[in-house]
Amino acid sequence: MGTFNPLKWKSEIYIEIIGQEVTAEFKINAAGQIPTQKEEVIWDNFIGSMLNRVGT
């Protein structure tokens, strides 16, 4: 099923914290979607905000 809102796409975020090191892996499923440049900017901003939130 498709959606025009990229924030409703299925995504998974894996975060691993070892001591002072934080690793984050983002898996974004865009199957059935045709991401536009604006949507890619939204994801970049979302991921950047998440990384800033965890202090990396």
BELCORMO-V931182 format. One record per pair of residues at least 24 apart in sequence whose C-alpha atoms are under 6 Angstrom apart, sorted by the first residue. I is the first residue (numbers start at 0). J is the second residue. D is the distance in Angstrom with one decimal. If there is no record, write none. Layout:
# BELCORMO-V931182
i=(I & I)
j=(J & J)
d=(D & D)
This chain:
# BELCORMO-V931182
none
